[in-house]
Amino acid sequence: MSKQQPSAMPWYQMGNPVPRRDKTIAVIGAGIAGCTVAAALKKRGFQVTVIDRHERAGSGASGNPEGIVYPKLSPRDDLLPRVNLAAIQFASDYYQPFWDNGLGRQCGVLVVPENNKARNDFKLISQRYADQTEMVETITHEQLEELSGIPLQAESALYFPKLGWLPPQLICQTLLELNNIPLVQADIQRLEYNSQQSRWQLYDANQQILLENHSESVIIASAFDCKLFSQTSYLPLRKIRGQITQLPCTIESNKMKMVICGECYITPAENGFHGCGATYNKDLFTTELRDIDHQTNLAQIAATDAGLATVLGQPTSDSLSGRANFRCTTADYLPIAGAVPNVTAMLEDYAILRRDAKTPITTPGTYLPNLYVNCGMGSRGLSYAPLTAELLAAEIAGESAPLAQDLCHAMHPARFVIRDLKRNRV
């Protein structure tokens, strides 16, 4: 989608807003997506409750011991790299207090090129961001060892000095604790809207109503489990398994000063171990650790840079540990953040788009009352979540969006309905 005036895409305008009376909000999901948006809303004066099937926040995909604020820039001015740029800029400031308090390390992130195309792109990126060295700068081979602490073989790399790694689970728990946000353990299976009371009813696994008369608004932030709710089952989400590997550091690898990314990532040693990964296993739905995936991670680290392989040595299988869980990804690699559309109404209101995608339309979108979704962040939850949380909280609070309109539209939940209509898929 290109930049257009609001009237050119009326489906993103809410034609049927329901006024809020008491600012009560339930957030389903206590991962990084749910906890960041809960904190953003609490700071705006909302009464927020987070609900998760686990007892502790960050026990699902956000439960890895380390997560990377991962930079993904491009020399092109497409929507995805523009969202990524906005996300890492926002995230680096957002996490500063956590780093200052000893959660993770703002050690910098070094990205080495994976292939010739990446090398060429890095040169263009270097030119494009030449005046933003506080965010990214190009490092030559001669500078690499001094900066990284180990003898890397790459000819050059991109260095992001304001980024680093964080413990996602502790970030989730800290966000709730600092903002006095209660976490209720329950497995929400179904949502129904009570139009007489203007409230959502949340049914747990025993078909009991949870937080009765409390949920004027609901945010679904439960990753792939968004598909379980009838209101968001239309979202084209994929569940992708990822296994990380914890491997012992060596005398030489212990000198690594920063996160290094390429085929995958590896963190500096923490308590005698490096973290690396993660695999990308399609159509595999187990959280059991597999040695073949550990070996895949080690092979990707070796492929990232021969210098890494040298300093890490040959760790034995019995010295490796890790964790496996699932990413929630979208086809366009962009997260989903915004109001949940009334899909049936939109298919009817914009049916003409099936015949002519360029038909002028003035009818605003129809949305489910005070229902929102925040998911689809793939392997970049730490990078995307602070920004999407701010975007959602601003929308719910009636504030101006913190992003350009076309970037908001690029992450909007209604985008899939409109695209499918234009492609005559629905």
C-alpha positions in Angstrom: 0.0 0.0 0.0 1.2 3.5 -0.8 0.5 6.7 1.0 -3.0 7.9 0.4 -5.4 10.3 2.0 -7.8 9.0 4.6 -10.8 9.2 2.1 -9.0 6.8 -0.3 -9.1 4.0 2.2 -12.3 4.4 4.3 -12.3 0.9 5.6 -9.7 2.0 8.2 -12.0 4.6 9.6 -14.3 3.3 12.3 -17.9 4.1 11.3 -19.5 2.7 14.5 -17.5 3.7 17.6 -19.0 2.6 20.9 -18.4 5.2 23.7 -16.4 4.0 26.7 -17.8 4.7 30.2 -15.4 3.2 32.8 -12.2 2.5 30.9 -12.0 -1.2 32.0 -9.9 -3.4 29.7 -9.0 -7.0 29.7 -5.8 -8.1 27.9 -5.7 -11.7 26.9 -2.1 -12.9 26.8 0.8 -12.1 29.2 3.6 -12.2 26.6 5.5 -9.2 25.5 2.7 -8.1 23.3 0.1 -8.2 26.1 2.3 -6.8 28.8 3.5 -3.8 26.8 0.1 -2.8 25.7 -1.3 -3.3 29.3 1.4 -1.0 30.6 0.8 1.6 27.9 -2.9 1.7 28.8 -2.4 1.7 32.5 -0.2 4.8 32.1 -3.2 6.5 30.3 -5.5 5.9 33.3 -7.2 2.7 32.2 -8.1 -0.1 34.6 -6.3 -3.1 33.1 -6.4 -6.8 33.9 -4.1 -9.3 32.1 -5.3 -12.8 31.7 -3.1 -15.8 30.7 -3.3 -19.6 31.0 0.0 -19.6 32.7 0.6 -18.5 36.3 3.5 -16.2 35.4 3.8 -13.6 32.7 6.1 -14.4 29.8 5.7 -18.2 30.0 5.0 -18.8 26.4 7.0 -17.6 23.4 8.3 -14.8 25.6 9.9 -17.3 28.0 13.4 -17.5 26.3 16.3 -16.5 28.6 17.5 -14.0 26.0 15.7 -12.0 23.3 17.3 -9.7 20.8 16.1 -6.2 19.8 16.8 -7.2 16.2 17.5 -4.6 13.5 16.3 -5.2 10.0 16.9 -2.3 7.7 16.7 -2.0 3.9 18.0 0.4 1.3 14.4 0.5 -0.1 11.6 2.7 1.1 9.1 -0.1 1.5 6.5 -0.5 4.3 8.3 -3.3 6.1 11.7 -1.7 6.5 10.0 1.6 7.5 8.0 -0.1 10.2 11.2 -2.0 11.3 13.1 1.3 11.5 10.4 3.0 13.6 10.2 -0.1 15.8 13.9 -0.3 16.7 14.1 3.4 17.2 11.2 3.3 19.7 12.4 0.1 21.3 15.9 1.4 22.0 14.5 4.2 24.1 11.7 2.1 25.6 14.1 -0.5 27.0 16.7 2.0 28.3 15.4 2.0 31.9 15.5 -1.8 31.9 19.1 -1.9 30.7 20.0 0.8 33.2 18.6 -1.5 35.9 20.6 -4.5 34.9 18.0 -6.4 32.9 19.9 -7.7 29.9 22.6 -5.7 28.3 22.7 -2.7 25.9 25.9 -4.2 24.5 25.2 -3.3 20.8 24.2 -5.6 18.0 26.5 -6.4 15.1 25.0 -7.7 11.8 27.3 -9.4 9.4 26.2 -10.0 5.8 24.9 -13.5 4.9 25.6 -13.3 1.2 26.5 -11.0 -1.7 23.1 -9.5 -1.9 23.3 -8.6 1.8 26.8 -7.1 1.2 25.5 -4.9 -1.5 22.5 -3.9 0.6 24.7 -3.0 3.5 26.6 -0.6 1.3 23.4 1.1 0.3 22.1 1.1 3.9 25.4 2.7 5.0 24.9 5.5 2.5 21.2 6.0 3.3 21.9 6.3 7.1 25.3 8.0 6.9 24.1 10.9 9.1 22.5 8.6 11.7 25.6 7.0 13.2 24.1 7.1 16.6 21.7 4.4 15.3 23.7 2.5 12.8 27.2 2.6 11.3 29.3 0.5 9.0 32.3 -1.2 10.6 35.2 -2.3 8.4 37.1 -5.6 8.8 39.9 -3.8 10.5 37.6 -2.5 13.2 35.6 -5.7 13.8 37.9 -7.5 16.3 38.4 -4.4 18.5 34.6 -3.7 18.6 33.3 -7.3 18.9 36.1 -8.7 21.1 36.7 -11.7 18.8 38.5 -12.2 15.4 35.6 -12.2 13.0 36.3 -12.8 9.3 33.6 -10.6 7.8 34.7 -7.8 5.4 32.3 -5.4 7.1 29.2 -5.3 9.3 26.5 -3.0 10.4 26.7 -1.9 14.1 23.7 -0.8 16.1 25.2 0.7 19.3 21.9 1.4 21.1 20.5 -2.1 20.8 21.2 -5.3 22.7 19.5 -8.3 24.4 16.9 -8.6 27.1 15.3 -11.4 29.2 11.7 -11.3 27.8 10.1 -13.1 30.6 11.5 -10.7 33.2 10.5 -7.8 31.1 6.9 -9.0 31.0 6.8 -9.6 34.7 8.5 -6.2 35.5 6.0 -4.3 33.3 3.1 -5.8 35.2 4.7 -5.3 38.6 5.9 -1.7 38.0 2.4 -0.7 36.8 0.4 -2.7 39.4 -1.4 -4.6 36.8 -3.1 -7.8 38.0 -2.5 -11.1 36.2 -5.4 -13.6 36.4 -4.6 -17.2 35.5 -7.4 -18.5 33.2 -7.7 -20.1 29.8 -10.1 -17.9 27.9 -11.8 -19.9 25.2 -14.6 -17.7 23.9 -15.7 -14.0 23.7 -19.3 -12.8 23.5 -20.5 -9.2 23.4 -23.4 -8.2 25.7 -24.9 -5.3 23.8 -27.3 -4.4 26.6 -24.4 -3.8 29.1 -21.9 -2.8 26.4 -19.4 -5.3 27.7 -17.5 -8.3 26.6 -18.1 -11.6 28.4 -15.0 -13.8 28.6 -15.6 -17.5 29.0 -12.9 -19.8 30.4 -12.3 -23.5 29.7 -15.1 -24.4 32.1 -17.5 -22.1 30.3 -17.6 -19.8 33.3 -17.6 -16.0 32.8 -14.5 -14.3 34.0 -14.3 -10.7 35.2 -18.1 -10.3 34.8 -19.1 -6.6 34.3 -15.4 -5.7 34.1 -14.4 -5.9 30.4 -15.7 -2.9 28.5 -12.8 -3.4 26.1 -10.7 -6.5 25.2 -7.3 -6.8 23.6 -6.5 -10.2 22.2 -2.7 -10.5 22.5 -2.4 -14.3 22.6 -0.1 -14.9 19.5 -1.3 -17.8 17.4 -4.1 -18.5 19.8 -5.9 -15.5 18.4 -7.1 -18.0 15.8 -9.2 -19.7 18.6 -11.6 -16.8 18.9 -14.3 -16.5 16.3 -13.8 -12.8 16.1 -10.1 -13.1 15.0 -10.1 -16.6 13.4 -10.0 -14.9 10.0 -6.4 -13.7 10.6 -3.9 -15.5 8.3 -1.5 -16.5 11.0 1.2 -19.2 11.0 2.6 -21.1 13.9 6.3 -21.6 13.5 8.4 -23.6 15.9 11.7 -22.1 17.1 14.4 -23.8 19.2 17.2 -21.9 20.8 20.4 -23.4 22.0 22.4 -22.6 25.1 26.1 -23.5 24.6 29.1 -23.2 27.0 31.5 -20.4 26.4 35.2 -20.9 25.8 38.1 -18.8 27.0 38.1 -17.1 23.6 34.3 -16.8 23.1 34.0 -15.2 26.6 35.7 -12.2 25.1 32.6 -11.5 22.8 31.3 -8.1 23.7 28.0 -7.8 21.8 25.2 -9.7 20.0 26.3 -10.9 16.6 23.6 -11.7 14.0 23.8 -13.3 10.5 22.3 -16.7 9.7 21.1 -16.5 13.2 22.1 -14.7 16.4 24.5 -15.4 19.3 24.6 -13.4 22.5 27.7 -12.6 24.6 28.4 -15.1 27.4 26.1 -14.8 30.4 26.7 -17.1 33.4 29.1 -19.2 31.3 26.7 -19.7 28.4 25.9 -18.2 25.0 22.4 -18.2 23.6 21.9 -18.7 19.9 19.1 -19.5 17.4 16.5 -19.9 16.6 15.4 -22.6 14.2 12.5 -22.1 11.8 10.6 -25.4 11.9 7.4 -25.4 9.8 4.7 -27.9 10.5 6.4 -29.2 13.7 4.3 -28.7 16.8 6.4 -30.0 19.8 8.2 -28.1 22.4 10.5 -31.1 23.1 14.1 -30.3 22.5 15.8 -32.0 19.5 19.5 -32.5 19.0 19.1 -32.0 15.3 17.9 -28.4 16.0 20.8 -27.7 18.3 23.1 -28.8 15.5 21.2 -26.6 13.0 21.8 -23.6 15.3 25.5 -24.4 15.6 25.8 -24.8 11.8 24.1 -21.4 11.3 26.5 -19.7 13.7 29.4 -21.2 11.8 27.9 -20.0 8.6 27.4 -16.6 10.0 31.2 -16.1 10.4 34.1 -18.5 10.4 35.6 -16.6 13.3 32.7 -17.4 15.4 33.0 -21.1 14.7 36.7 -20.9 15.7 36.2 -19.3 19.1 33.2 -21.5 20.0 35.1 -24.7 19.3 33.2 -28.0 19.1 30.7 -28.2 22.0 29.4 -31.7 22.7 25.8 -32.5 22.5 25.5 -33.2 26.2 26.7 -29.7 27.0 23.9 -28.1 25.1 20.5 -27.0 26.5 17.8 -24.8 25.2 14.1 -24.2 24.8 11.5 -24.5 22.1 8.3 -22.6 21.5 6.3 -21.0 18.7 6.4 -17.8 16.8 3.2 -16.2 15.4 3.9 -15.0 11.9 2.0 -13.2 9.1 2.4 -13.5 5.3 3.7 -10.0 4.9 6.0 -10.2 8.0 4.3 -7.2 9.6 2.6 -7.4 13.0 -1.1 -6.9 13.5 -2.3 -4.1 15.7 -5.6 -2.4 15.7 -9.4 -2.7 16.0 -11.0 -6.0 15.0 -13.2 -5.6 11.9 -16.7 -7.0 11.6 -15.6 -9.3 8.7 -19.2 -10.1 7.6 -20.2 -6.5 7.4 -17.0 -5.5 5.6 -17.4 -8.3 3.0 -20.8 -6.9 2.2 -19.9 -3.2 2.3 -16.9 -3.6 0.1 -18.1 -6.4 -2.1 -17.6 -4.3 -5.2 -13.8 -4.5 -4.7 -14.0 -8.0 -6.0 -14.9 -6.7 -9.5 -12.8 -3.5 -9.4 -10.1 -3.0 -6.8 -10.0 0.8 -7.6 -13.7 1.5 -7.1 -14.1 4.8 -5.2 -15.8 4.0 -1.8 -16.9 6.4 0.9 -18.4 3.9 3.4 -16.4 3.8 6.6 -15.4 0.4 8.2 -17.6 -1.5 10.6 -15.8 -2.8 13.6 -16.6 -5.0 16.6 -17.2 -2.8 19.6 -14.1 -2.0 21.6 -12.3 -5.2 20.5 -8.6 -5.1 19.5 -5.8 -7.4 18.5 -2.1 -7.3 18.9 -0.1 -10.2 17.5 1.9 -11.6 14.5 5.3 -10.3 15.6 7.2 -13.4 14.5 10.7 -13.5 15.9 10.8 -9.7 16.5 8.5 -9.4 19.5 10.9 -7.4 21.6 11.4 -5.0 18.6 7.8 -4.6 17.6 5.8 -4.8 20.9 6.6 -1.4 22.4 5.6 0.4 19.2 2.4 -1.6 18.5 1.5 -1.2 22.2 1.8 2.6 21.9 -0.1 2.6 18.6 -3.0 0.6 20.2 -3.0 2.6 23.4 -3.1 5.9 21.5 -6.0 4.6 19.4 -8.0 3.4 22.4 -7.3 6.6 24.3 -8.4 8.8 21.3 -4.9 10.2 20.8 -3.2 10.9 17.5 -1.3 7.9 16.1 2.4 7.9 16.8 3.2 6.8 13.3 2.5 7.9 9.7 -0.9 6.8 8.5 0.3 4.4 5.9 2.4 2.5 8.5 -0.6 2.2 10.8 -2.6 0.9 7.9 0.1 -1.6 7.0 -0.3 -3.2 10.5 -4.1 -2.9 10.7 -6.1 -6.1 11.2 -8.6 -5.1 8.4 -5.8 -5.2 5.8 -6.3 -8.9 5.1 -10.0 -8.5 4.4 -9.5 -5.7 2.0 -6.6 -7.5 0.2 -8.6 -10.7 -0.2 -11.6 -8.8 -1.6 -9.3 -7.0 -4.1 -7.8 -10.4 -5.1 -11.3 -12.0 -5.2 -10.3 -14.6 -2.7 -13.4 -14.1 -0.5 
